[in-house]
């Protein structure tokens, strides 16, 4: 396997007795600057203020913008809802394969929301400290296909119409790759590929409709200097091998409450990729006390002490209403923790 920069960074910190701390934090910053999700997701100046506030308050080692699975589908003309205090969502529409010809006429590089995220990345690159890795999100090939045709319909197509689904995934991979090129040009150092819809697939289907396309994306950008992370929601223990074979630098996984054991994952991957997670974003950190958050984070850190390639994070993006004190407890506990068994 080629050199993995993300693993190198985790190993370097591990030798110093420290951990990379990188919660998927975006939405809590909206409240801290008294803004709204709708404004931040459509105004790159406001979006940057949210990210800058998160950096100033918590100093994470990796920072991402607001997670948004609607950007690419919206750019292709799918009807998108923009609630004031919730992330944008794509409304289900009837899909036929003939629409691919219409999609191909659309150049997403001229889309206003795509450029909003690209311009946010430009400001992150200019305004944030050099020591913080600047990450960006893109929708995964299968999840974008699911947004275009419907998640249930995409799942059925894996059995009833493989040829059509492969054509669509080939196209979504092209769209995602174009978006990634724009983000890299804007200064992105890390790309997180979001594949929540693919969790419903079996290992062979996951490889066929997600991992192989992610592998193509990785091979397309392997000389660009970026790192890549594969993020899936839910219990993905049956998909770990396929995720790793895609050639990503890291895998970001959901919480133990849904069945994910980071220790088992770390044993399985043998240091090939960084393993990132997996504090539940909707449990203790949302509803508990700072002391309970500290206890939960310390428990995970101790469990993962033998694995240099571990990155402390959350299982998914944190809700906007996550208490400041709990997020501060998460960060302080992670930053202050020192590895004793090496």
Residue pairs with C-beta under 8 A, 6 or more apart in sequence:
1 272
2 222
4 227
4 249
4 272
4 273
4 274
5 227
5 249
6 190
6 227
6 229
6 249
6 250
6 273
6 274
6 311
7 249
7 250
7 271
7 272
7 273
7 274
7 308
7 309
9 20
9 133
10 19
10 20
10 274
10 308
10 309
10 310
10 311
11 308
11 309
13 19
13 20
14 308
14 339
14 342
15 308
15 342
17 338
17 339
17 340
17 342
18 335
18 337
18 338
18 339
19 301
19 310
19 311
19 312
19 334
19 337
19 339
20 61
20 62
20 311
20 312
21 60
21 61
21 311
21 312
21 313
21 331
21 334
21 335
22 60
22 61
22 62
22 63
22 133
22 276
22 311
22 312
22 313
23 58
23 60
23 279
23 312
23 313
23 314
23 318
23 327
23 330
23 331
24 64
24 67
24 252
24 281
24 313
24 314
24 316
24 317
24 318
25 54
25 58
25 60
25 63
25 64
25 314
25 317
25 318
25 327
26 50
26 51
26 54
26 64
26 65
26 66
26 67
26 317
26 318
27 37
27 66
27 67
27 87
27 317
27 318
27 319
27 320
27 322
28 54
28 318
28 319
28 320
28 321
28 322
28 324
28 327
29 50
29 51
29 53
29 54
29 57
30 36
30 37
30 40
30 50
30 66
30 320
31 320
31 321
32 50
32 53
32 54
32 57
32 324
33 46
33 49
33 50
33 53
35 46
35 49
35 50
36 84
36 85
37 66
37 83
37 84
37 85
37 86
37 87
37 320
38 82
38 83
38 84
38 85
38 88
39 46
40 46
40 47
40 49
40 50
40 66
41 47
41 66
41 68
41 82
41 87
41 88
41 113
41 116
42 82
42 113
42 116
43 116
44 116
44 117
44 119
44 120
44 123
45 123
47 65
47 66
47 116
47 117
47 120
48 120
48 123
48 124
48 127
50 66
51 63
51 65
51 120
51 124
51 128
52 127
52 128
54 60
54 63
55 63
55 128
55 129
55 132
57 324
57 328
58 327
58 328
58 331
59 132
59 331
59 335
60 132
60 331
61 131
61 132
61 133
62 132
62 133
62 135
62 190
62 311
63 124
63 128
63 132
63 133
63 134
63 135
64 135
64 136
64 137
64 192
65 117
65 120
65 121
65 124
65 135
65 136
65 137
66 87
66 317
67 87
67 137
67 194
67 316
67 317
68 87
68 88
68 117
68 137
69 87
69 90
69 139
69 143
69 147
69 194
69 196
70 78
70 80
70 87
70 88
70 89
70 90
70 113
70 147
71 113
71 114
71 117
71 138
71 139
71 179
72 108
72 114
72 138
72 139
72 144
72 147
72 172
72 175
72 176
72 179
73 80
73 90
73 139
73 144
73 147
73 148
74 80
74 88
74 90
74 111
74 113
75 106
75 108
75 111
75 113
75 114
75 175
76 103
76 106
76 108
76 148
76 175
77 102
77 103
77 106
78 90
78 91
78 93
78 147
78 148
79 90
79 91
79 93
80 88
80 89
80 90
80 91
81 88
81 89
81 90
81 91
82 88
83 89
85 320
90 147
92 150
93 150
95 148
95 149
95 150
95 153
97 164
97 167
97 168
99 148
100 167
100 168
100 171
103 148
103 171
103 175
104 171
108 114
108 175
108 178
108 179
109 115
109 178
109 182
114 179
114 182
115 182
117 136
117 183
118 182
118 183
118 185
118 186
119 186
121 134
121 136
121 183
121 186
121 187
121 188
122 186
122 187
124 134
124 187
125 134
125 186
125 187
125 188
126 187
128 134
133 189
133 190
133 227
134 187
134 188
134 189
134 190
135 188
135 189
135 190
135 191
135 192
135 229
136 183
136 188
136 190
136 191
136 192
137 191
137 192
137 194
138 176
138 179
138 180
138 183
138 191
138 192
138 193
138 194
139 147
139 172
139 176
139 193
139 194
140 176
140 193
140 194
140 195
140 196
140 197
140 198
140 210
140 213
140 214
140 230
141 169
141 172
141 173
141 176
141 195
141 209
141 210
141 213
141 214
141 217
142 154
142 169
142 172
142 195
142 197
142 198
142 201
142 209
142 210
142 213
143 194
143 195
143 196
143 197
143 198
144 172
144 175
144 176
145 154
145 165
145 168
145 169
145 172
145 209
146 153
146 154
146 155
146 197
147 197
148 168
148 172
149 157
149 168
151 197
151 200
154 165
154 197
155 200
155 201
157 164
157 165
158 165
158 201
158 205
158 208
158 209
162 208
165 209
166 208
166 209
169 209
169 213
170 213
172 213
173 213
173 216
173 217
176 193
176 217
177 217
177 220
177 221
180 188
180 191
180 217
180 221
180 226
183 191
184 191
184 221
184 224
184 226
188 226
189 225
189 226
189 227
190 226
190 227
190 228
190 229
191 221
191 226
191 227
191 228
191 229
192 228
192 229
192 231
192 252
193 214
193 217
193 228
193 229
193 230
193 231
193 248
194 231
195 210
195 214
195 230
195 231
195 232
196 231
196 232
196 233
196 234
198 206
198 209
198 210
198 232
198 239
199 232
199 233
199 234
199 235
199 236
199 239
201 209
201 210
201 239
202 238
203 238
203 239
203 241
203 242
206 239
206 242
207 242
207 245
210 242
210 246
211 242
211 243
211 245
211 246
212 246
214 228
214 230
214 246
214 247
214 248
215 245
215 246
215 247
217 228
218 228
218 246
218 247
218 248
219 247
221 228
222 247
227 249
227 250
228 247
228 248
228 249
228 250
229 248
229 249
229 250
229 251
229 252
229 274
229 276
230 243
230 246
230 248
230 250
230 251
230 252
231 251
231 252
231 253
231 316
232 239
232 243
232 252
232 253
232 254
233 254
233 258
233 315
233 316
234 254
234 258
234 259
235 254
235 258
235 259
235 260
236 243
236 253
236 254
236 260
237 259
237 260
237 261
237 264
237 265
240 251
240 265
240 268
240 269
241 268
243 251
243 273
244 251
244 269
244 272
244 273
248 273
249 273
249 274
250 273
250 274
250 275
250 276
250 311
251 265
251 269
251 273
251 274
251 275
251 276
252 276
252 277
252 313
253 260
253 262
253 265
253 275
253 276
253 277
253 278
253 315
254 260
254 277
254 278
254 315
254 316
255 277
255 278
255 279
255 280
255 281
255 283
255 315
256 262
256 278
256 280
257 280
257 283
258 315
260 277
260 278
260 315
262 275
262 277
262 278
262 300
262 303
262 304
262 310
263 303
263 304
263 307
265 275
266 275
266 304
266 306
266 307
266 309
266 310
269 275
269 309
271 307
271 308
271 309
273 309
274 309
274 310
274 311
275 304
275 307
275 309
275 310
275 311
276 310
276 311
276 313
277 311
277 313
277 314
277 315
278 300
278 313
278 314
278 315
279 285
279 296
279 297
279 300
279 312
279 313
279 314
279 315
279 330
280 314
280 315
281 314
281 315
281 316
281 317
281 318
281 319
281 322
282 319
284 292
284 293
284 296
284 326
285 293
285 296
285 314
285 318
285 322
285 326
285 327
285 330
286 318
286 319
286 321
286 322
286 323
286 326
288 296
288 326
289 326
290 325
290 326
290 328
290 329
291 329
293 326
293 329
293 330
293 333
294 329
294 332
294 333
297 312
297 329
297 330
297 333
297 334
297 337
298 333
298 337
300 312
301 312
301 333
301 334
301 337
304 310
305 339
305 340
305 341
306 341
312 334
314 330
318 327
